[in-house]
Amino acid sequence: MKSRQIIDQTEGIQALAHHNTVFAQLLKLVPRHEFETLAIQCHEGRRLRKMTRWSQFVAMALAQLSGRNSLRDIVSNLSAHTAKLYHLGSTIVSRSSLARVNEKQPYSLYEQLAGKLLGQCQAHAPRHGFRFKNKLYSLDASTIDLCLSVFPWAKFRTTKGAVKLHVGLDHDGLLPAFMAITDGKSHDITAARSLQLSKGSIVVMDRGYNDYTWYNQLNSKCIFFVTRLRKNACYRVTERRPVIKSKGLTSDQTIHLTGTKASNCPIKLRRIGFKDAETGIQYYFLTNNFELAARTIADIYKARWQIELFFKWIKQNLKIKSFLGTSRNAVMTQIWIAICVYLLLAYLKFASQIDKSFQQILRLLQLNLFDRRDLRGLLVGDPPEPLIPQLQTRLQFS
């Protein structure tokens, strides 16, 4: 009887330890070998003694997932789970060490890590919902306000500081395929000109990216664009095509730009009029694509709203509005780690093929970060295994 109890206890302990913590399973999605290689390449100064870049990433990722508001909160949370840090590949970090590494060690490590995670996500991402096979991107930028007295390096206006987040959103999976962080004064079009888009891509943007020279450059590279025509734009209509008014279309024209800057874009363009039946607002779109249907062009511009939702989501659910350090490097580190966490959530969603939103996945992780249970089972809604009660029952009736 005694030997039977020992066997049952052993089986119960093995079953209990079968799953690592949810947080540890999430971190295994990060290519650790590539991370350490990047950490060596992006290191500056003396070798870190007690603190490692991986421990920094674990601590800052925990802050993003659990919503911690200060370095003290992060350190306290990690200290409360000391026994589980071994499986995370991390050690207990001090507040001063974490602050120093955030301030001194280059944020470029996490910028490059985001590129690695993006590649993983793109391999599993679903395609956009349109019939055409061209890649579709939306461009936009969002300003992150900062207190000028605390962040003097981020001067934006007389009494206000800010940094600007420029994103090119890939509609295959709604992933931030292109991203840059600049000072608040940087114009949107300046970051857009540096983008390297593949031939045949379609890029959609609002009127903030109006630049006739850039339009001509995109056209010469066989890249299509969809934007809104400026209200004061001067043009000459050279051809009119019939439209289906029941679909909200009001016009479909071939135009040539005129005016003082027309020489910067001497190509023929397409002007499409569309009236929203719900709001009654009249829109005029400008594109160099003459192959797609006029209504498809209107739907492409409507899909641009996804990038607005992307900015809204990361600002509401991740820590990129309040910062744990005041230096430029610390701010950049926190933003890039937030993007890495977003890409980890995206990979979970795509690889698990679950019908849950990013917010639902994040909430599940927040509530179960240090629980020992199967990560995929948590996401699909499987109940946790009642391992300990079964062990107690077997011991009682042995």
C-alpha positions in Angstrom: 0.0 0.0 0.0 2.8 2.4 0.9 4.6 1.7 -2.4 1.4 2.3 -4.3 1.0 5.7 -2.6 4.6 6.6 -3.7 3.9 5.6 -7.3 0.7 7.7 -7.3 2.5 10.7 -5.8 5.3 10.4 -8.4 2.7 10.2 -11.3 0.9 13.2 -9.9 4.1 15.2 -9.6 5.1 14.3 -13.2 1.6 15.3 -14.5 1.7 18.5 -12.5 5.1 19.4 -14.0 4.1 18.4 -17.5 3.3 22.0 -18.6 5.6 24.9 -18.0 4.2 28.4 -17.1 2.2 30.2 -19.8 4.8 33.0 -19.8 7.6 30.5 -20.4 5.8 28.9 -23.3 5.2 32.3 -24.8 8.9 33.3 -24.6 9.9 30.1 -26.3 8.4 31.6 -29.5 11.4 34.0 -29.5 14.4 32.5 -31.3 16.8 32.5 -28.4 19.9 31.7 -30.4 19.3 34.6 -32.7 18.4 36.8 -29.7 21.8 36.1 -28.1 23.6 36.8 -31.3 21.9 40.1 -31.7 22.6 40.9 -28.0 26.3 40.5 -28.7 26.2 42.6 -31.8 24.3 45.4 -30.1 26.2 45.5 -26.9 28.1 48.7 -25.8 30.5 49.2 -22.9 31.7 46.7 -20.4 30.3 43.2 -20.2 27.2 42.9 -18.0 27.9 41.0 -14.8 24.6 40.4 -13.0 22.1 41.6 -15.6 21.6 40.1 -19.1 19.8 41.4 -22.2 17.5 38.4 -22.0 16.6 39.3 -18.4 15.9 42.8 -19.5 13.6 41.5 -22.3 11.8 39.1 -19.9 11.2 42.0 -17.4 10.0 44.5 -20.0 7.8 41.9 -21.8 6.2 41.1 -18.4 5.5 44.8 -18.0 3.8 44.9 -21.4 1.7 41.8 -20.8 0.7 42.5 -17.2 0.4 46.3 -17.4 3.0 47.2 -14.8 3.4 50.9 -14.3 6.9 51.2 -12.7 10.2 49.5 -12.5 9.4 48.7 -8.8 6.3 46.9 -9.9 8.2 44.8 -12.4 10.9 43.8 -9.9 8.3 43.0 -7.2 6.3 40.8 -9.7 9.4 38.9 -10.7 10.5 38.5 -7.1 7.1 37.0 -6.3 7.8 34.2 -8.8 11.4 33.5 -8.0 11.1 29.7 -8.3 9.7 30.0 -11.8 12.4 32.3 -13.2 14.7 29.5 -14.0 12.4 28.2 -16.7 12.2 31.7 -18.2 16.0 31.7 -18.5 16.1 34.8 -16.3 17.2 35.8 -12.9 15.9 38.3 -10.4 16.8 41.8 -11.5 17.2 44.9 -9.4 15.4 48.2 -10.2 18.7 50.1 -10.6 20.2 47.4 -13.0 17.1 47.4 -15.1 17.0 51.2 -15.3 20.7 51.3 -16.2 20.4 48.7 -19.0 17.3 50.5 -20.4 19.2 53.7 -20.5 22.6 52.6 -21.7 22.3 49.4 -23.9 21.2 50.1 -27.5 17.5 49.7 -28.4 18.6 48.4 -31.8 18.6 44.9 -30.4 14.8 44.9 -30.1 14.4 46.7 -33.4 16.2 43.8 -35.1 14.3 41.3 -33.0 11.1 42.7 -34.2 12.2 42.0 -37.8 12.9 38.4 -36.9 9.5 38.0 -35.2 7.8 39.7 -38.2 9.3 37.0 -40.5 7.9 34.3 -38.3 4.4 35.9 -38.4 4.4 36.5 -42.2 4.9 32.7 -42.7 1.6 32.0 -41.0 -0.4 35.2 -41.7 -3.7 35.0 -43.6 -4.0 37.0 -46.8 -6.0 40.2 -47.2 -9.7 39.8 -48.1 -9.4 41.2 -51.7 -9.4 39.1 -54.8 -6.3 40.6 -56.3 -3.0 39.0 -55.4 -0.9 42.2 -55.0 0.5 43.0 -51.6 -1.5 45.7 -49.9 0.0 48.2 -47.4 -1.5 51.1 -45.5 0.8 54.0 -44.4 0.2 56.3 -41.5 1.9 57.9 -38.5 0.8 58.5 -34.9 2.2 60.9 -32.4 3.1 59.8 -28.8 2.9 62.7 -26.5 5.7 63.3 -23.9 6.2 65.8 -21.1 8.9 68.2 -22.4 10.2 68.9 -18.9 10.8 65.2 -18.3 11.9 64.3 -21.9 13.8 67.5 -23.1 15.3 65.6 -26.0 11.9 65.1 -27.6 11.0 68.7 -28.3 8.0 69.0 -30.5 6.4 72.4 -29.7 7.1 75.2 -27.3 5.7 73.4 -24.3 5.2 69.9 -25.6 7.4 66.9 -26.4 6.6 63.9 -28.7 7.9 61.1 -30.8 6.2 59.9 -33.9 5.5 56.3 -34.8 5.5 55.7 -38.6 4.0 52.3 -39.7 3.4 50.5 -42.9 0.7 48.0 -42.1 0.7 44.8 -44.2 -2.9 43.7 -44.7 -1.8 40.1 -44.8 -2.4 39.5 -41.1 -2.4 43.3 -40.3 1.2 43.2 -39.3 3.5 46.3 -39.0 5.8 45.4 -41.9 7.6 48.8 -41.9 8.1 50.8 -38.8 10.2 53.9 -37.8 10.3 56.1 -34.8 11.3 59.7 -35.3 11.0 63.0 -33.4 7.5 64.6 -33.4 8.5 67.3 -36.0 9.3 64.8 -38.7 6.9 64.9 -41.6 5.0 61.7 -42.6 6.2 61.8 -46.2 9.9 61.9 -45.1 9.6 58.4 -43.6 7.5 57.2 -46.5 10.2 58.0 -49.0 12.6 55.5 -47.4 10.2 52.6 -47.8 11.3 49.7 -50.0 8.2 48.2 -51.5 8.1 45.3 -53.9 7.0 45.6 -57.5 3.3 45.4 -58.0 2.5 46.4 -54.4 -0.5 48.6 -53.6 0.1 51.3 -50.9 -2.8 53.3 -49.5 -2.5 56.5 -47.5 -4.4 59.7 -46.6 -3.7 63.2 -47.9 -0.9 63.8 -45.4 1.3 61.9 -47.8 0.5 64.1 -50.8 3.7 64.5 -52.8 3.6 64.5 -56.6 7.3 63.7 -57.0 6.9 60.6 -54.8 3.8 59.5 -56.7 5.9 59.7 -59.9 8.7 57.6 -58.3 6.2 55.0 -57.1 4.8 54.7 -60.6 8.2 54.4 -62.2 8.9 51.4 -59.8 5.6 49.8 -60.9 4.1 50.4 -57.4 0.4 51.3 -57.2 -0.9 53.9 -54.8 -4.4 54.9 -53.6 -5.0 58.2 -51.8 -7.4 61.1 -51.6 -7.2 63.9 -54.1 -6.5 67.3 -52.5 -9.4 69.7 -52.6 -7.4 72.4 -54.3 -5.7 70.1 -56.8 -5.6 71.4 -60.4 -6.1 68.8 -63.1 -7.5 68.3 -66.6 -9.9 65.4 -67.5 -8.9 63.5 -70.6 -11.3 60.5 -70.4 -14.5 59.5 -68.7 -15.8 56.0 -68.0 -19.3 54.9 -67.1 -19.9 54.0 -63.4 -22.5 51.9 -61.5 -24.2 54.5 -59.4 -26.0 51.8 -57.3 -22.5 51.0 -55.8 -22.0 54.6 -54.7 -19.7 55.6 -57.5 -20.2 59.0 -59.0 -17.3 59.3 -61.5 -14.3 57.4 -63.0 -12.0 59.7 -64.9 -8.5 59.8 -66.4 -6.8 63.0 -65.5 -3.5 64.9 -65.9 -2.3 67.2 -63.2 -1.9 70.9 -64.0 -0.6 73.8 -62.0 2.8 74.8 -60.7 3.9 71.3 -59.5 2.3 69.3 -62.3 5.7 68.7 -63.9 6.7 66.6 -60.9 4.1 64.0 -61.8 3.6 64.1 -65.6 1.9 60.7 -65.8 -1.8 60.0 -66.3 -3.8 59.3 -63.1 -7.2 58.0 -62.3 -9.8 60.1 -60.3 -12.7 58.1 -58.8 -15.7 59.7 -57.1 -17.5 57.8 -54.4 -20.4 58.8 -52.1 -20.8 57.0 -48.8 -24.5 55.9 -48.5 -24.4 55.9 -44.7 -22.8 59.3 -44.1 -23.5 61.1 -47.4 -19.9 62.2 -47.6 -18.4 62.6 -51.1 -14.9 61.2 -51.6 -12.5 61.6 -54.5 -9.7 59.1 -54.8 -6.5 59.3 -56.8 -4.6 56.3 -58.1 -2.3 55.1 -60.8 -4.1 51.7 -61.1 -6.3 51.4 -64.1 -6.9 47.6 -63.9 -9.0 47.3 -60.7 -12.7 48.1 -60.6 -13.6 51.6 -59.4 -15.5 50.2 -56.4 -12.5 48.0 -55.5 -10.3 51.2 -55.3 -12.9 52.7 -53.0 -12.9 49.6 -50.8 -9.1 49.6 -50.7 -9.1 53.1 -49.2 -11.8 52.0 -46.8 -9.5 49.2 -45.6 -7.0 51.9 -44.6 -9.0 52.3 -41.4 -7.2 49.1 -40.2 -4.1 51.1 -39.5 -6.0 53.5 -37.3 -7.4 50.6 -35.4 -3.8 49.3 -35.0 -2.6 52.5 -33.4 -5.7 52.6 -31.2 -5.1 49.0 -30.0 -1.4 49.3 -29.1 -2.0 52.6 -27.3 -4.9 51.1 -25.2 -3.4 47.7 -24.5 0.4 48.0 -24.5 2.7 50.4 -22.5 3.7 53.0 -25.0 2.0 56.1 -23.5 3.7 56.1 -20.1 7.4 55.2 -19.9 9.7 53.6 -17.4 12.7 55.7 -18.3 13.4 59.3 -19.4 16.3 58.9 -21.9 15.7 58.5 -25.6 17.2 55.0 -25.5 14.8 53.9 -22.7 11.8 55.2 -24.6 12.8 53.5 -27.8 13.5 50.2 -26.0 10.1 50.2 -24.4 8.3 50.9 -27.7 10.2 48.3 -29.7 9.6 45.7 -27.0 5.9 46.5 -27.2 6.0 45.8 -30.9 7.8 42.5 -30.2 5.0 41.6 -27.8 2.4 42.5 -30.4 4.1 40.2 -32.9 4.2 37.4 -30.4 0.5 37.7 -29.9 0.0 37.8 -33.7 2.1 34.6 -34.1 0.0 32.9 -31.4 -3.2 33.8 -33.2 -2.0 32.7 -36.6 -0.2 29.5 -35.6 -3.1 28.4 -33.3 -5.7 29.3 -35.8 -8.1 30.5 -33.1 -11.0 32.8 -33.6 -10.1 35.2 -30.9 -9.2 38.9 -31.1 -5.8 40.2 -30.0 -7.4 41.8 -26.9 -9.0 38.5 -25.9 -5.7 36.7 -26.2 -3.9 39.4 -24.2 -6.5 39.2 -21.4 -6.1 35.4 -21.2 -2.4 35.7 -20.9 -2.6 38.5 -18.3 -4.7 36.3 -16.0 -2.6 33.1 -16.5 1.0 34.2 -17.0 2.5 32.1 -14.2 0.0 29.3 -14.3 1.3 25.8 -15.3 -1.0 24.8 -18.1 -0.9 24.2 -21.9 -0.8 27.5 -23.8 -2.8 26.4 -26.7 -5.4 24.7 -24.5 -5.7 28.1 -22.7 -6.3 29.9 -26.0 -8.9 27.4 -27.4 -10.8 27.3 -24.1 -9.9 23.9 -22.7 -10.5 23.7 -18.9 -7.4 23.3 -16.8 -6.5 19.8 -15.7 -7.5 19.0 -12.1 -4.2 17.4 -11.3 -3.9 18.0 -7.6 -7.5 16.9 -6.6 -7.0 13.6 -8.5 -3.8 12.9 -6.6 -5.5 13.7 -3.2 -8.4 11.4 -4.1 -6.1 8.5 -5.0 -4.3 8.9 -1.8 -7.5 8.9 0.3 -8.8 5.6 -1.2 -5.5 3.7 -1.5 
